[in-house]
Amino acid sequence: MKREMIFLILFFLAGCSQELTAEQQAFKERCVGAEHQWMKMSEMKDGMMVGEPCYGCMADEKTHLCTQIEYEEYLK
């Protein structure tokens, strides 16, 4: 029983982990460095969902951006 429980916990943790490309990792660091939230959710602009779920930057309560290019434009 103990072995099965450990296996289930490890399986769950492996499923929750995210592997980011080098480009995504740089985007994440830029986002977190600017004190914004990094998370997975649907792309959102002006409070409207406009795209599929992605790892990206929650720049404000109404904006979740999936690419660093869009994020840099948002910051301007």
N, C-alpha and C positions, 0 to 999 in steps of 0.2 A: 504494500500500500504506500509506504513512504517513497519508494522508487518511482511509482506511477505519479505521485503528487509532484515530485521534483521534475519529472519529465513534462508534465502539463504546464508547470510554471515556466520552464525554459522554453517550451513551444510557444506559449503566450508572449513571452518577452521577445523572442525572435520575430514573431509576427508584428509586434509593435515598433520594432526598430526601423529606422529609415536609413537608406543608403543614398547619399547625395553625390552627384557628380562634382567635380572640382568647381565648375561654374556655379552650381547651386550652393555649394559650401561658401563660396565667396559672396554670393548674394545674401545668404543667411547671416554671415558675419557683418556685412554692411547694414542689414536690417536691425540686428540685435545691437550693433554698435551705436545706432541712432536711437536706441531705446524704444524700438517698435517690437511687436510680437511676431515670432515665426511660428507658423502653424499650417495644418492642412485643412483646407475648406474650399468651397466654391469661390471662384473669382468674383469679386464684387466691386462695383463702382457706383458712387452716389447712393449707396444703400440697396442697389439692385443686383441680384445675382446675374452675371453675364457670361459665365463659363463653368467648365467642369472643375471638380475639386483638384487642388494642386497644393504642393508645398509652396508657401509664399509668405509675403510680408503683410501683416495687418498694420497698415500705415495710420489709420484712424478708425473710428467706430463704423464708418461707412465704406471703407476702401481696403480690399484685400487684393494684392497684386501678385501675379504669378511669374513675372519676369523682371530681371534687374533693370532692363531698359525702361520698362514702364515705371518702375520704382524711381529711377533717377529723374525721369520726366516729372513725376509727382513731386519730388523734392524741390524742383526749380520754382 
